[in-house]
Amino acid sequence: MDERGRAADAVRPLRFPDESVPLYTVGQVASMLDVQPAFLRRLDALDVVRPSRSDGGQRRYSRREIDQLHAINGLMGEGMTLAGAQRILLMQAEIDDLRRQIAELTEP
């Protein structure tokens, strides 16, 4: 292999797992979202977000779950109750699905 081949290998983008792979611990997610770990554990206990568990029983969050937690935390920061924030996210998901269906039906 010549120098150009090695250089090309060096600039290839890294492959990251998809957003549903549970990689992040409670502490990491709490730090990312600037919340207390107890807040995350409480949302798990209330079945708002159900993180996976490691072999040792520790919670592991996926990117998708972190995005959901971020959205809930933001809505609650604006004064919404937890139930209200969950309802808004559910309605947003329904709207997104309906928009996708409309786009599929209107494509030539």
C-alpha positions as a printed Julia matrix, in Angstrom:
108×3 Matrix{Float64}:
   0.0    0.0    0.0
   1.38   3.42  -0.87
   1.32   6.64   1.15
  -1.87   7.85  -0.55
  -3.72   4.7    0.5
  -2.79   5.23   4.13
  -3.73   8.91   3.94
  -7.12   7.99   2.48
  -7.69   5.57   5.34
  -6.84   8.3    7.82
  -9.54  10.67   6.53
 -12.4    8.18   6.37
 -15.16   9.15   8.78
 -15.51   7.05  11.88
 -18.51   4.78  12.1
 -20.64   5.37  15.13
 -23.45   3.11  16.28
 -26.97   4.14  15.5
 -28.86   6.42  17.85
 -30.69   3.56  19.55
 -27.58   1.91  21.02
 -27.47   2.38  24.81
 -24.01   3.8   25.51
 -24.34   6.54  28.12
 -24.45   6.22  31.91
 -26.68   8.19  34.28
 -23.74  10.39  35.24
 -22.84  11.14  31.64
 -26.43  11.99  30.69
 -26.91  14.11  33.82
 -23.78  16.05  32.88
 -24.89  16.44  29.23
 -28.31  17.77  30.22
 -27.18  19.65  33.34
 -29.66  17.8   35.56
 -29.31  15.76  38.72
 -28.95  11.97  38.37
 -31.94  11.64  40.7
 -34.09  13.4   38.07
 -33.14  10.75  35.51
 -33.77   7.91  37.94
 -37.18   9.42  38.78
 -38.14   9.58  35.09
 -37.14   5.93  34.78
 -39.25   5.01  37.82
 -42.22   6.83  36.26
 -41.7    4.96  32.95
 -41.12   8.21  31.08
 -37.9    6.85  29.61
 -36.85   3.22  30.03
 -33.08   3.0   29.64
 -31.42  -0.34  29.04
 -29.43  -1.99  31.79
 -25.84  -3.17  31.68
 -24.94  -6.66  32.88
 -24.22  -5.05  36.26
 -27.68  -3.42  36.36
 -26.57   0.15  35.59
 -28.8    2.29  33.41
 -27.55   2.91  29.88
 -29.14   5.58  27.71
 -29.24   5.8   23.93
 -28.89   9.0   21.93
 -32.61   8.79  21.15
 -33.49   8.6   24.87
 -31.16  11.51  25.63
 -32.93  13.6   22.98
 -36.28  12.74  24.56
 -35.0   13.65  28.03
 -33.61  16.89  26.68
 -36.99  17.79  25.17
 -38.87  16.91  28.37
 -36.42  18.89  30.49
 -36.77  21.89  28.17
 -40.57  21.84  28.29
 -40.56  21.45  32.05
 -38.15  24.38  32.22
 -40.78  26.44  30.4
 -43.31  25.63  33.11
 -44.97  22.52  31.72
 -45.82  19.63  34.0
 -44.29  16.26  33.25
 -47.63  14.99  31.95
 -48.0   18.08  29.75
 -44.48  17.7   28.37
 -45.11  14.04  27.56
 -48.36  14.92  25.79
 -46.68  17.62  23.71
 -43.94  15.21  22.62
 -46.53  12.59  21.72
 -48.48  15.1   19.63
 -45.27  16.27  17.92
 -44.46  12.67  17.01
 -47.98  12.21  15.6
 -47.65  15.4   13.55
 -44.27  14.26  12.2
 -45.8   10.91  11.22
 -48.74  12.59   9.49
 -46.39  14.9    7.59
 -44.36  11.89   6.47
 -47.54  10.15   5.28
 -48.66  13.25   3.37
 -45.25  13.53   1.71
 -45.41   9.87   0.66
 -48.9   10.32  -0.8
 -48.02  13.49  -2.7
 -44.77  12.2   -4.24
 -45.06  11.64  -7.99
